[in-house]
Amino acid sequence: MNTGEFDVEEILNKSTVKEDLPLSVTGNFTAEEDAQRLLYTVLGFARIFGSVFDLTALDGITVADDYVTALAAIDRGYPGMKASTPTRDEFDAGFAMAVPVLRNGEHKSHVVLDSALVRPLVDPANEHYGLAVHTLCHELAHVYDHMLRVKAMPNHYGTSMTDLRDAVLTQFAMGAWDEYAASRLSAKWGTPDYCSGYEQTLLTMLGSLLTRSEAAKQAFTRERDVDKTMTELRGVFETFFVRASYLVGHIDGLEKSLEEEAPALALALRETTWLNALWERYGVILRSLFEKIDSWEGVQEYQPLKELGEELLLRGGMGFVRLPTGSYYVGFNGTKAL
């Protein structure tokens, strides 16, 4: 951590993260001193970022070799809420998460980190030092954004949704916004290869959207498994757009353009005529929401993203029809590659 460019004492004095923040480090270390060094380094960075973001809603930080177990062990505090699991799909697997929790009636967030990710924090010369700093910043940006969402939607987090269509579309909207906001807020701490890495992943995903969706629907004609097919189609289209939120948010945070930072993806999207208009609208919606990030008026702010999500799924051949009973018929048909 280079302290020559700023007054550390001044920054720590105004930090919203205090010295007694609950923080644990577990794993295989050569000596106890190594674990303590990592713990205090993580705390130091958290306190510095606590002068950038309001992190009063940070419940604590857990660093562990066994990320999966550590994540599952976090007490969510919300009645009936399942334990957290790592983000995982055929393109990537997660190694850090800001988990929403309820503590004494207050909505907070607990950050869980795979120790392999943050161990480089103790050595600025390590090739993965920048990634470690950026990821910690990204997760703490989630904490800040979660706090703002809770203030805007006090009864939303932890409330179960019984309407299938609304639950699916709200999950899409929340995932899209969460990653856009955290990525934009943390962009200035990013690594030089951040955009190129996401560009390659998104190009691969974009090139297989239609073939993967058709494969899911073909499987449905044989298996007639609605839940499985719905999950697979959501995995194809929602995952692409939510993953894109990282890149779009990061680029907007740098005040750059897609053409500048990910030119191959920009070209591929222009040539994907059935998706291009949705992509453009997606960016406009996210930027509009960010302009009023601290003044949302309620859950209705998600509505434009929910509408876009439903149109996206319809283009992919999945739609909801509400039945008189209140339940839904979920239909699958040809992909609308318009």
C-alpha positions as CSV (number, residue, x, y, z in Angstrom):
1,M,0.0,0.0,0.0
2,N,1.7,3.2,-1.1
3,T,1.0,5.8,1.6
4,G,3.1,8.6,0.1
5,E,0.3,10.1,-1.9
6,F,-2.2,10.7,0.9
7,D,-2.5,11.4,4.7
8,V,-3.3,7.9,6.1
9,E,-4.2,9.3,9.5
10,E,-6.7,11.7,8.1
11,I,-8.2,9.0,6.0
12,L,-8.6,6.6,8.9
13,N,-10.0,9.3,11.1
14,K,-12.9,9.8,8.7
15,S,-13.4,6.1,7.8
16,T,-16.8,4.6,8.4
17,V,-15.0,1.3,9.2
18,K,-13.8,1.1,12.8
19,E,-10.8,-0.7,14.2
20,D,-13.0,-3.2,16.0
21,L,-14.7,-4.5,12.8
22,P,-15.4,-8.3,13.2
23,L,-12.8,-9.9,10.9
24,S,-11.6,-13.5,10.7
25,V,-8.8,-15.2,8.8
26,T,-8.6,-19.0,8.7
27,G,-6.5,-21.3,6.6
28,N,-3.1,-22.9,6.2
29,F,-0.4,-20.4,7.2
30,T,3.2,-21.0,7.8
31,A,3.0,-19.1,11.1
32,E,0.3,-17.3,13.1
33,E,2.1,-14.1,12.3
34,D,1.3,-14.5,8.6
35,A,-2.4,-14.9,9.3
36,Q,-2.3,-11.8,11.6
37,R,-0.5,-9.8,9.0
38,L,-3.2,-10.7,6.4
39,L,-5.9,-9.9,8.8
40,Y,-4.6,-6.4,9.6
41,T,-3.8,-5.7,6.0
42,V,-7.4,-6.5,5.0
43,L,-8.7,-4.4,7.9
44,G,-6.4,-1.5,6.7
45,F,-7.8,-1.6,3.2
46,A,-11.3,-1.9,4.5
47,R,-10.8,1.2,6.6
48,I,-9.3,3.1,3.7
49,F,-12.3,2.2,1.5
50,G,-14.5,3.2,4.4
51,S,-13.4,6.7,3.8
52,V,-14.5,6.4,0.1
53,F,-17.8,4.7,0.7
54,D,-20.2,4.8,3.7
55,L,-19.6,1.3,5.1
56,T,-21.5,1.6,8.3
57,A,-23.6,-1.3,7.1
58,L,-20.6,-3.6,7.0
59,D,-21.3,-6.5,9.4
60,G,-17.8,-8.0,9.1
61,I,-15.3,-9.7,6.8
62,T,-14.4,-13.4,6.6
63,V,-11.3,-14.7,4.8
64,A,-10.9,-18.4,4.5
65,D,-9.1,-21.1,2.5
66,D,-12.4,-23.0,2.3
67,Y,-14.5,-20.3,0.7
68,V,-17.5,-22.5,0.1
69,T,-17.8,-23.6,3.7
70,A,-17.1,-20.1,5.0
71,L,-19.9,-18.7,2.8
72,A,-22.4,-21.3,3.9
73,A,-21.6,-20.7,7.5
74,I,-22.6,-17.0,7.5
75,D,-25.8,-16.6,9.5
76,R,-28.1,-14.7,7.2
77,G,-30.4,-13.7,10.0
78,Y,-33.5,-13.7,7.7
79,P,-36.1,-16.3,8.6
80,G,-36.1,-19.2,6.2
81,M,-33.4,-17.8,4.0
82,K,-31.0,-20.4,2.5
83,A,-27.3,-20.4,3.1
84,S,-25.3,-18.6,0.4
85,T,-23.5,-20.5,-2.3
86,P,-20.7,-19.4,-4.7
87,T,-21.7,-18.0,-8.1
88,R,-20.8,-20.7,-10.6
89,D,-21.5,-21.4,-14.2
90,E,-19.8,-22.9,-17.2
91,F,-17.8,-19.7,-17.8
92,D,-16.5,-18.8,-14.3
93,A,-16.8,-19.4,-10.6
94,G,-17.0,-16.8,-7.9
95,F,-14.5,-16.3,-5.1
96,A,-15.9,-13.3,-3.2
97,M,-19.3,-12.2,-2.1
98,A,-21.1,-9.4,-0.1
99,V,-23.8,-11.4,1.7
100,P,-26.9,-9.5,2.8
101,V,-27.6,-10.3,6.5
102,L,-30.1,-9.1,9.2
103,R,-28.6,-8.2,12.6
104,N,-30.8,-7.0,15.4
105,G,-33.4,-5.8,13.0
106,E,-30.8,-3.9,10.8
107,H,-30.0,-4.9,7.2
108,K,-26.2,-5.2,6.8
109,S,-23.7,-7.0,4.6
110,H,-21.0,-9.5,5.4
111,V,-18.1,-9.9,3.0
112,V,-16.6,-13.4,2.4
113,L,-13.4,-13.8,0.5
114,D,-11.4,-16.8,-0.7
115,S,-8.0,-16.4,1.0
116,A,-6.2,-17.3,-2.3
117,L,-7.6,-14.0,-3.7
118,V,-6.5,-11.7,-0.8
119,R,-3.2,-13.2,0.3
120,P,-1.4,-11.0,-2.3
121,L,-2.6,-7.9,-0.4
122,V,0.4,-8.2,1.9
123,D,2.9,-8.0,-1.0
124,P,2.5,-5.0,-3.4
125,A,5.1,-6.7,-5.7
126,N,2.8,-9.8,-6.2
127,E,1.4,-10.0,-9.7
128,H,-2.1,-10.5,-8.3
129,Y,-1.9,-7.5,-5.9
130,G,-4.0,-5.3,-8.1
131,L,-6.7,-7.9,-8.5
132,A,-6.9,-8.4,-4.8
133,V,-7.3,-4.7,-4.1
134,H,-9.9,-4.3,-6.8
135,T,-12.0,-7.3,-5.7
136,L,-12.0,-6.1,-2.1
137,C,-13.1,-2.7,-3.2
138,H,-15.8,-4.2,-5.5
139,E,-17.3,-6.2,-2.6
140,L,-17.2,-3.2,-0.3
141,A,-18.9,-1.2,-3.0
142,H,-21.7,-3.8,-2.8
143,V,-22.0,-3.1,0.9
144,Y,-22.5,0.6,0.2
145,D,-25.0,0.0,-2.5
146,H,-26.9,-2.6,-0.5
147,M,-27.3,0.0,2.2
148,L,-28.7,2.5,-0.2
149,R,-31.2,-0.1,-1.6
150,V,-32.4,-1.0,1.9
151,K,-33.1,2.7,2.6
152,A,-35.0,3.0,-0.6
153,M,-36.8,-0.4,-0.2
154,P,-37.0,-1.0,3.6
155,N,-39.3,-4.1,3.3
156,H,-37.8,-5.7,0.2
157,Y,-34.7,-7.6,1.4
158,G,-35.5,-10.9,3.1
159,T,-39.1,-10.9,1.9
160,S,-40.1,-14.0,-0.1
161,M,-41.8,-13.5,-3.5
162,T,-44.7,-15.8,-4.3
163,D,-45.4,-14.6,-7.8
164,L,-43.2,-16.6,-10.2
165,R,-42.9,-14.1,-13.0
166,D,-42.2,-11.2,-10.7
167,A,-39.6,-13.2,-8.8
168,V,-37.8,-14.2,-12.0
169,L,-37.7,-10.7,-13.4
170,T,-36.8,-9.0,-10.1
171,Q,-33.9,-11.4,-9.6
172,F,-32.7,-10.4,-13.1
173,A,-33.1,-6.7,-12.3
174,M,-31.3,-7.0,-9.0
175,G,-28.4,-9.0,-10.4
176,A,-28.0,-6.6,-13.3
177,W,-28.1,-3.5,-11.1
178,D,-25.9,-4.9,-8.2
179,E,-23.0,-5.7,-10.4
180,Y,-23.2,-2.6,-12.5
181,A,-23.2,-0.4,-9.4
182,A,-20.4,-2.2,-7.6
183,S,-18.3,-2.3,-10.8
184,R,-18.8,1.4,-11.6
185,L,-18.1,2.5,-8.0
186,S,-14.9,0.4,-7.9
187,A,-13.7,1.0,-11.4
188,K,-10.8,3.4,-10.6
189,W,-9.1,0.6,-8.6
190,G,-9.3,-1.9,-11.5
191,T,-6.5,-3.7,-13.2
192,P,-5.3,-2.8,-16.7
193,D,-6.5,-6.2,-18.1
194,Y,-10.0,-6.0,-16.6
195,C,-11.8,-5.0,-19.7
196,S,-10.0,-7.4,-22.0
197,G,-10.7,-10.3,-19.7
198,Y,-14.4,-9.6,-19.6
199,E,-14.5,-8.9,-23.3
200,Q,-13.3,-12.4,-24.1
201,T,-15.7,-14.0,-21.8
202,L,-18.7,-12.1,-23.1
203,L,-17.7,-12.8,-26.7
204,T,-17.7,-16.5,-26.0
205,M,-21.1,-16.2,-24.3
206,L,-22.6,-14.1,-27.0
207,G,-21.5,-16.5,-29.7
208,S,-23.3,-19.4,-28.0
209,L,-26.5,-17.7,-26.9
210,L,-28.8,-19.1,-29.6
211,T,-27.2,-22.6,-29.8
212,R,-27.4,-23.0,-26.0
213,S,-31.0,-21.8,-25.8
214,E,-32.1,-24.0,-28.7
215,A,-30.4,-27.0,-27.0
216,A,-32.3,-26.3,-23.8
217,K,-35.6,-26.2,-25.7
218,Q,-34.8,-29.3,-27.7
219,A,-34.2,-31.1,-24.4
220,F,-37.6,-29.9,-23.1
221,T,-39.4,-31.6,-26.0
222,R,-37.9,-34.9,-24.8
223,E,-37.9,-34.4,-21.0
224,R,-40.9,-32.1,-20.5
225,D,-39.1,-30.6,-17.4
226,V,-40.4,-27.1,-17.1
227,D,-38.2,-26.1,-14.1
228,K,-35.0,-27.4,-15.7
229,T,-35.7,-25.7,-19.0
230,M,-36.6,-22.4,-17.3
231,T,-33.4,-22.5,-15.3
232,E,-31.3,-23.3,-18.3
233,L,-32.8,-20.5,-20.4
234,R,-32.4,-18.0,-17.6
235,G,-28.8,-19.2,-17.3
236,V,-28.2,-18.5,-21.0
237,F,-29.7,-15.0,-21.3
238,E,-29.7,-13.5,-17.8
239,T,-26.2,-14.6,-17.0
240,F,-24.9,-12.9,-20.2
241,F,-26.5,-9.6,-19.3
242,V,-25.6,-9.7,-15.6
243,R,-22.0,-10.7,-16.5
244,A,-22.1,-7.8,-18.9
245,S,-23.0,-5.4,-16.1
246,Y,-19.4,-5.8,-14.7
247,L,-17.9,-4.6,-17.9
248,V,-20.4,-1.8,-18.6
249,G,-20.2,-0.5,-15.1
250,H,-16.5,-0.6,-15.1
251,I,-16.2,1.2,-18.4
252,D,-18.8,3.9,-17.3
253,G,-16.8,4.3,-14.1
254,L,-13.7,5.0,-16.2
255,E,-15.7,7.4,-18.3
256,K,-14.7,5.5,-21.4
257,S,-16.8,3.7,-24.1
258,L,-17.3,0.1,-25.1
259,E,-15.6,0.9,-28.5
260,E,-12.5,2.1,-26.7
261,E,-12.2,-0.6,-24.0
262,A,-13.8,-3.7,-25.7
263,P,-13.8,-3.0,-29.5
264,A,-14.3,-6.6,-30.6
265,L,-17.3,-7.0,-28.3
266,A,-18.7,-3.7,-29.6
267,L,-18.4,-4.9,-33.2
268,A,-20.0,-8.3,-32.4
269,L,-22.9,-6.6,-30.7
270,R,-23.5,-4.3,-33.7
271,E,-23.6,-7.4,-35.9
272,T,-26.0,-9.3,-33.5
273,T,-29.0,-7.4,-34.8
274,W,-31.6,-9.3,-32.7
275,L,-29.9,-8.3,-29.5
276,N,-28.3,-4.9,-30.2
277,A,-31.3,-2.7,-29.4
278,L,-31.8,-4.5,-26.0
279,W,-28.1,-4.0,-25.3
280,E,-28.3,-0.3,-26.0
281,R,-31.4,0.1,-23.8
282,Y,-29.8,-1.9,-21.1
283,G,-26.9,0.6,-20.8
284,V,-29.3,3.6,-20.9
285,I,-31.4,2.2,-18.0
286,L,-28.4,1.4,-15.8
287,R,-26.8,4.8,-16.3
288,S,-30.2,6.5,-15.6
289,L,-30.5,4.5,-12.3
290,F,-26.9,5.4,-11.3
291,E,-27.5,9.1,-11.7
292,K,-30.0,8.9,-8.8
293,I,-28.2,6.1,-6.9
294,D,-28.8,7.6,-3.5
295,S,-32.4,8.8,-4.2
296,W,-34.4,5.8,-5.4
297,E,-38.0,5.9,-4.3
298,G,-38.8,2.2,-4.0
299,V,-38.8,-1.2,-5.6
300,Q,-40.5,0.3,-8.7
301,E,-37.1,1.6,-9.8
302,Y,-36.4,-1.9,-11.0
303,Q,-39.3,-1.9,-13.4
304,P,-37.4,-0.8,-16.6
305,L,-34.9,-3.6,-16.0
306,K,-37.7,-6.1,-15.3
307,E,-39.4,-5.1,-18.6
308,L,-36.1,-5.5,-20.5
309,G,-35.5,-8.9,-18.8
310,E,-38.9,-10.2,-19.9
311,E,-38.4,-9.0,-23.5
312,L,-35.0,-10.7,-23.4
313,L,-36.5,-14.0,-22.3
314,L,-39.3,-13.7,-24.9
315,R,-36.6,-13.2,-27.6
316,G,-35.0,-16.4,-26.2
317,G,-38.3,-18.3,-26.5
318,M,-39.6,-18.3,-22.9
319,G,-42.8,-16.5,-21.7
320,F,-45.2,-16.4,-18.8
321,V,-48.9,-16.7,-19.1
322,R,-50.9,-16.0,-15.9
323,L,-53.7,-18.5,-15.3
324,P,-57.0,-17.7,-13.5
325,T,-55.7,-19.6,-10.5
326,G,-52.9,-17.1,-10.1
327,S,-50.2,-19.6,-11.1
328,Y,-48.3,-19.4,-14.4
329,Y,-48.0,-21.4,-17.6
330,V,-44.4,-21.1,-18.7
331,G,-44.1,-21.6,-22.5
332,F,-41.1,-22.3,-24.7
333,N,-41.0,-21.7,-28.4
334,G,-38.6,-20.6,-31.2
335,T,-36.0,-18.1,-30.4
336,K,-37.0,-14.7,-31.7
337,A,-33.8,-13.8,-33.6
338,L,-35.2,-10.7,-35.1
